[in-house]
Amino acid sequence: MKIYNFSIPAFLLIVMLSVSLQACKKHPEKAASAQKNELDSEFAEITKKIDGDDKNADLFNHRAELYIKAEKLNDALSDVNKAIALNSKLPVAYLTLSDIYLLQGKPGNALEAIQKSIAIDNKYAEAYLRLAKLYLIMKDYEKTGENINKVLNLDPNNAKAFFLRGFALEEKGDTVKAVESYQKATTLDPQYFDAYIQLGSLYTLKKSPLAAGYFNSALNIRPKSQETLYMLGMFYQENNQPDQALGIYKRMIVLDSSNKIPYYNSGYVNLVYLKKFKEGADFFSKAIKIDSKYIEAYFNRGYCYELMGDIAKAHGDYEKALKITPNYPKAVEGLNRLDKLQK
């Protein structure tokens, strides 16, 4: 019988196309709290500087960037407009403006803002890089490539340009050249977290052990990244390395005991790979304690009980799954199996 595994997909393509896009990402509560404290400190510092120098366009632009991180787009727009009013020839301010427009779902306005930045300084590599990112979002790969080349003509060792080229190549299906570009990015910047993630993801598709190495390189940079730990754990899990997978899920639990996923996946590994049904049921129970409507955990715990011969508990879990989702196929199949056993 096939186990119904509803854990998150085996890998996640984590790409930060710009600092502005990072504001859209949702963090766990503890991480969000820490991030808020850090942002509050930065806001206090920059606001103090602005109070002492309210004609400084760079300071207003900096605070606008912080507002973007805090997802306060109206405040960000107000500050960047002040920056532009104080210095209409500040190219970076127009890039900040483009970030705001992009987050507001106005790619045309974002494009216009970037073009204004380039009109002020046609040798501003960051502006061409931002333009390449925008065209990539629009899936215009020809213009993406053109602008990446402009970046590299101005700055041949720009790691971000090689990363972006890798992502464009990956989207076009040329994974061989994409890998080469990502590797070039990590050579130029050994701390390029996102490039290691993409490399790990691509090698995961190939079921290559190199994937684990790249994910571990990413973890050396951000050892508390739950997303990276998850991807590494799933790589081990799907490549029949259950002990290594359980070790990674344990690390995730230590970092955040309120995360149901590592409990669920630990249960799944015990159930499917190790045939340790009691241990599997225990982990599924912990996942259910966090999420009382975790239908997949109820089903798989029920299946553990079924394999252990505890028909009553198995029946109870399949019934609970059906209460959450009536006619849940796997639960119906489970109950039918139990009925045949009892007859």
FISERO-825356 format. One record per residue (C-alpha): residue in three letters; z, y, x; residue number from 1. Coordinates in steps of 0.25 Angstrom, whole numbers, plus 5000, padded with zeros to 4 digits. Example, Ala and Ser with C-alpha at 12.3 -4.5 7.8 and 13.67 -1.06 7.14 Angstrom:
// FISERO-825356
PT   aa     w     v     u    i
PT  ALA  5031  4982  5049    1
PT  SER  5029  4996  5055    2
//
This chain:
// FISERO-825356
PT   aa     w     v     u    i
PT  MET  5000  5000  5000    1
PT  LYS  4997  5014  5005    2
PT  ILE  5008  5023  5006    3
PT  TYR  5007  5037  5000    4
PT  ASN  5009  5047  5011    5
PT  PHE  5009  5061  5006    6
PT  SER  5014  5068  5019    7
PT  ILE  5007  5080  5024    8
PT  PRO  4993  5078  5031    9
PT  ALA  4993  5071  5045   10
PT  PHE  4991  5084  5052   11
PT  LEU  4990  5099  5049   12
PT  LEU  4980  5109  5054   13
PT  ILE  4989  5120  5058   14
PT  VAL  4981  5132  5062   15
PT  MET  4986  5146  5063   16
PT  LEU  4973  5154  5062   17
PT  SER  4981  5167  5064   18
PT  VAL  4995  5172  5064   19
PT  SER  4993  5177  5050   20
PT  LEU  4990  5163  5045   21
PT  GLN  5003  5158  5050   22
PT  ALA  5010  5167  5039   23
PT  CYS  5004  5157  5028   24
PT  LYS  5011  5145  5034   25
PT  LYS  5024  5140  5027   26
PT  HIS  5035  5136  5035   27
PT  PRO  5047  5128  5032   28
PT  GLU  5059  5136  5028   29
PT  LYS  5067  5136  5041   30
PT  ALA  5054  5140  5049   31
PT  ALA  5051  5151  5039   32
PT  SER  5066  5156  5040   33
PT  ALA  5065  5156  5056   34
PT  GLN  5051  5163  5055   35
PT  LYS  5056  5173  5045   36
PT  ASN  5068  5177  5055   37
PT  GLU  5058  5178  5066   38
PT  LEU  5049  5187  5058   39
PT  ASP  5061  5196  5053   40
PT  SER  5065  5198  5068   41
PT  GLU  5051  5202  5071   42
PT  PHE  5049  5211  5059   43
PT  ALA  5062  5218  5063   44
PT  GLU  5058  5220  5077   45
PT  ILE  5044  5226  5074   46
PT  THR  5049  5234  5062   47
PT  LYS  5059  5241  5072   48
PT  LYS  5048  5244  5081   49
PT  ILE  5039  5250  5070   50
PT  ASP  5051  5259  5066   51
PT  GLY  5051  5264  5080   52
PT  ASP  5036  5265  5081   53
PT  ASP  5029  5266  5067   54
PT  LYS  5016  5271  5073   55
PT  ASN  5014  5258  5081   56
PT  ALA  5002  5250  5074   57
PT  ASP  5005  5238  5083   58
PT  LEU  5019  5237  5077   59
PT  PHE  5014  5237  5063   60
PT  ASN  5004  5227  5066   61
PT  HIS  5014  5218  5072   62
PT  ARG  5023  5219  5060   63
PT  ALA  5011  5216  5051   64
PT  GLU  5009  5203  5058   65
PT  LEU  5023  5199  5056   66
PT  TYR  5022  5202  5041   67
PT  ILE  5010  5193  5041   68
PT  LYS  5019  5182  5047   69
PT  ALA  5029  5185  5036   70
PT  GLU  5018  5184  5025   71
PT  LYS  5020  5199  5021   72
PT  LEU  5006  5203  5020   73
PT  ASN  5008  5216  5013   74
PT  ASP  5018  5221  5024   75
PT  ALA  5008  5216  5034   76
PT  LEU  4997  5223  5028   77
PT  SER  5005  5236  5027   78
PT  ASP  5009  5235  5042   79
PT  VAL  4995  5232  5047   80
PT  ASN  4989  5243  5039   81
PT  LYS  5000  5253  5046   82
PT  ALA  4996  5247  5059   83
PT  ILE  4981  5250  5057   84
PT  ALA  4984  5264  5051   85
PT  LEU  4992  5267  5064   86
PT  ASN  4981  5261  5073   87
PT  SER  4967  5258  5066   88
PT  LYS  4962  5252  5080   89
PT  LEU  4973  5241  5081   90
PT  PRO  4964  5229  5081   91
PT  VAL  4976  5219  5079   92
PT  ALA  4980  5226  5066   93
PT  TYR  4967  5222  5060   94
PT  LEU  4969  5208  5063   95
PT  THR  4983  5208  5057   96
PT  LEU  4976  5214  5045   97
PT  SER  4966  5203  5045   98
PT  ASP  4978  5193  5045   99
PT  ILE  4983  5199  5032  100
PT  TYR  4970  5199  5025  101
PT  LEU  4968  5185  5028  102
PT  LEU  4981  5181  5023  103
PT  GLN  4978  5189  5010  104
PT  GLY  4965  5181  5009  105
PT  LYS  4956  5192  5013  106
PT  PRO  4947  5187  5024  107
PT  GLY  4937  5198  5022  108
PT  ASN  4947  5208  5025  109
PT  ALA  4953  5200  5036  110
PT  LEU  4939  5199  5043  111
PT  GLU  4937  5214  5041  112
PT  ALA  4951  5217  5048  113
PT  ILE  4947  5208  5060  114
PT  GLN  4934  5215  5061  115
PT  LYS  4941  5229  5062  116
PT  SER  4949  5223  5073  117
PT  ILE  4937  5219  5081  118
PT  ALA  4930  5232  5078  119
PT  ILE  4942  5239  5085  120
PT  ASP  4942  5229  5097  121
PT  ASN  4930  5220  5098  122
PT  LYS  4937  5213  5110  123
PT  TYR  4949  5209  5102  124
PT  ALA  4949  5194  5103  125
PT  GLU  4960  5192  5093  126
PT  ALA  4951  5199  5082  127
PT  TYR  4940  5189  5085  128
PT  LEU  4950  5178  5085  129
PT  ARG  4955  5182  5071  130
PT  LEU  4941  5184  5066  131
PT  ALA  4938  5169  5071  132
PT  LYS  4950  5164  5063  133
PT  LEU  4945  5172  5050  134
PT  TYR  4931  5166  5051  135
PT  LEU  4937  5152  5053  136
PT  ILE  4946  5154  5041  137
PT  MET  4932  5157  5034  138
PT  LYS  4926  5145  5040  139
PT  ASP  4915  5153  5047  140
PT  TYR  4915  5145  5060  141
PT  GLU  4903  5152  5066  142
PT  LYS  4911  5166  5066  143
PT  THR  4924  5159  5070  144
PT  GLY  4917  5154  5082  145
PT  GLU  4910  5167  5085  146
PT  ASN  4923  5175  5085  147
PT  ILE  4931  5164  5093  148
PT  ASN  4920  5166  5104  149
PT  LYS  4923  5181  5103  150
PT  VAL  4937  5178  5106  151
PT  LEU  4934  5169  5118  152
PT  ASN  4925  5179  5124  153
PT  LEU  4936  5189  5124  154
PT  ASP  4947  5179  5127  155
PT  PRO  4942  5166  5133  156
PT  ASN  4956  5160  5133  157
PT  ASN  4960  5163  5119  158
PT  ALA  4967  5150  5114  159
PT  LYS  4966  5155  5099  160
PT  ALA  4951  5156  5100  161
PT  PHE  4950  5141  5105  162
PT  PHE  4960  5137  5094  163
PT  LEU  4952  5144  5083  164
PT  ARG  4939  5138  5089  165
PT  GLY  4945  5124  5088  166
PT  PHE  4949  5126  5074  167
PT  ALA  4935  5131  5070  168
PT  LEU  4929  5119  5077  169
PT  GLU  4939  5109  5070  170
PT  GLU  4936  5115  5056  171
PT  LYS  4921  5113  5059  172
PT  GLY  4924  5098  5063  173
PT  ASP  4922  5099  5078  174
PT  THR  4936  5093  5082  175
PT  VAL  4932  5090  5096  176
PT  LYS  4929  5105  5100  177
PT  ALA  4940  5109  5091  178
PT  VAL  4950  5101  5100  179
PT  GLU  4944  5107  5113  180
PT  SER  4946  5121  5107  181
PT  TYR  4961  5118  5103  182
PT  GLN  4963  5112  5117  183
PT  LYS  4958  5124  5123  184
PT  ALA  4967  5133  5115  185
PT  THR  4979  5125  5120  186
PT  THR  4974  5126  5134  187
PT  LEU  4974  5141  5133  188
PT  ASP  4987  5141  5125  189
PT  PRO  4996  5129  5127  190
PT  GLN  5005  5134  5116  191
PT  TYR  4994  5134  5105  192
PT  PHE  5001  5127  5094  193
PT  ASP  4990  5127  5084  194
PT  ALA  4980  5121  5094  195
PT  TYR  4989  5109  5097  196
PT  ILE  4991  5107  5082  197
PT  GLN  4976  5107  5080  198
PT  LEU  4973  5097  5091  199
PT  GLY  4984  5088  5086  200
PT  SER  4978  5088  5072  201
PT  LEU  4964  5085  5077  202
PT  TYR  4969  5074  5086  203
PT  THR  4977  5069  5074  204
PT  LEU  4964  5067  5067  205
PT  LYS  4959  5058  5078  206
PT  LYS  4973  5050  5078  207
PT  SER  4973  5054  5093  208
PT  PRO  4987  5054  5100  209
PT  LEU  4983  5067  5106  210
PT  ALA  4987  5073  5093  211
PT  ALA  5002  5070  5096  212
PT  GLY  5001  5077  5109  213
PT  TYR  4995  5090  5103  214
PT  PHE  5005  5090  5092  215
PT  ASN  5016  5089  5102  216
PT  SER  5010  5100  5110  217
PT  ALA  5011  5109  5097  218
PT  LEU  5026  5104  5096  219
PT  ASN  5029  5108  5110  220
PT  ILE  5025  5122  5105  221
PT  ARG  5032  5122  5091  222
PT  PRO  5042  5110  5091  223
PT  LYS  5047  5113  5077  224
PT  SER  5033  5113  5071  225
PT  GLN  5035  5104  5058  226
PT  GLU  5020  5104  5056  227
PT  THR  5017  5099  5070  228
PT  LEU  5027  5089  5070  229
PT  TYR  5022  5084  5056  230
PT  MET  5008  5083  5062  231
PT  LEU  5013  5075  5074  232
PT  GLY  5021  5066  5065  233
PT  MET  5009  5063  5056  234
PT  PHE  5001  5060  5068  235
PT  TYR  5011  5050  5073  236
PT  GLN  5012  5044  5059  237
PT  GLU  4998  5042  5056  238
PT  ASN  4995  5036  5070  239
PT  ASN  5006  5025  5068  240
PT  GLN  5017  5031  5077  241
PT  PRO  5028  5031  5067  242
PT  ASP  5039  5033  5076  243
PT  GLN  5033  5045  5082  244
PT  ALA  5030  5051  5068  245
PT  LEU  5045  5048  5064  246
PT  GLY  5050  5055  5076  247
PT  ILE  5041  5068  5073  248
PT  TYR  5046  5068  5058  249
PT  LYS  5060  5067  5063  250
PT  ARG  5058  5080  5071  251
PT  MET  5052  5086  5059  252
PT  ILE  5065  5083  5051  253
PT  VAL  5074  5088  5062  254
PT  LEU  5066  5101  5062  255
PT  ASP  5066  5102  5046  256
PT  SER  5074  5092  5038  257
PT  SER  5069  5098  5025  258
PT  ASN  5055  5094  5028  259
PT  LYS  5051  5082  5019  260
PT  ILE  5039  5078  5027  261
PT  PRO  5045  5072  5039  262
PT  TYR  5054  5064  5030  263
PT  TYR  5043  5059  5022  264
PT  ASN  5034  5056  5034  265
PT  SER  5045  5048  5041  266
PT  GLY  5047  5040  5028  267
PT  TYR  5032  5037  5028  268
PT  VAL  5032  5033  5042  269
PT  ASN  5043  5023  5040  270
PT  LEU  5037  5018  5027  271
PT  VAL  5023  5016  5032  272
PT  TYR  5023  5014  5047  273
PT  LEU  5037  5008  5050  274
PT  LYS  5039  5001  5037  275
PT  LYS  5053  5006  5037  276
PT  PHE  5055  5008  5022  277
PT  LYS  5069  5012  5021  278
PT  GLU  5068  5022  5032  279
PT  GLY  5055  5027  5025  280
PT  ALA  5063  5028  5011  281
PT  ASP  5074  5036  5018  282
PT  PHE  5064  5046  5024  283
PT  PHE  5057  5048  5010  284
PT  SER  5071  5050  5004  285
PT  LYS  5073  5062  5013  286
PT  ALA  5060  5068  5010  287
PT  ILE  5063  5066  4995  288
PT  LYS  5076  5073  4997  289
PT  ILE  5069  5085  5002  290
PT  ASP  5058  5085  4991  291
PT  SER  5062  5078  4979  292
PT  LYS  5048  5078  4974  293
PT  TYR  5042  5071  4986  294
PT  ILE  5034  5061  4979  295
PT  GLU  5027  5055  4991  296
PT  ALA  5041  5052  4997  297
PT  TYR  5046  5046  4983  298
PT  PHE  5034  5037  4983  299
PT  ASN  5035  5032  4998  300
PT  ARG  5050  5030  4997  301
PT  GLY  5048  5022  4984  302
PT  TYR  5038  5014  4992  303
PT  CYS  5048  5012  5003  304
PT  TYR  5058  5007  4993  305
PT  GLU  5047  4998  4987  306
PT  LEU  5044  4991  5001  307
PT  MET  5060  4990  5003  308
PT  GLY  5060  4982  4990  309
PT  ASP  5068  4993  4983  310
PT  ILE  5060  4993  4970  311
PT  ALA  5070  5002  4962  312
PT  LYS  5070  5013  4972  313
PT  ALA  5055  5012  4974  314
PT  HIS  5053  5012  4959  315
PT  GLY  5062  5025  4958  316
PT  ASP  5054  5032  4969  317
PT  TYR  5040  5029  4963  318
PT  GLU  5046  5034  4949  319
PT  LYS  5051  5047  4956  320
PT  ALA  5037  5049  4962  321
PT  LEU  5031  5048  4948  322
PT  LYS  5041  5058  4942  323
PT  ILE  5036  5068  4953  324
PT  THR  5021  5064  4950  325
PT  PRO  5018  5056  4938  326
PT  ASN  5008  5045  4941  327
PT  TYR  5010  5046  4956  328
PT  PRO  5000  5035  4960  329
PT  LYS  5008  5029  4971  330
PT  ALA  5021  5029  4963  331
PT  VAL  5014  5022  4951  332
PT  GLU  5008  5012  4961  333
PT  GLY  5022  5010  4967  334
PT  LEU  5028  5008  4953  335
PT  ASN  5017  4998  4949  336
PT  ARG  5020  4990  4962  337
PT  LEU  5035  4990  4959  338
PT  ASP  5032  4985  4944  339
PT  LYS  5024  4973  4950  340
PT  LEU  5035  4970  4959  341
PT  GLN  5045  4969  4948  342
PT  LYS  5036  4961  4939  343
//
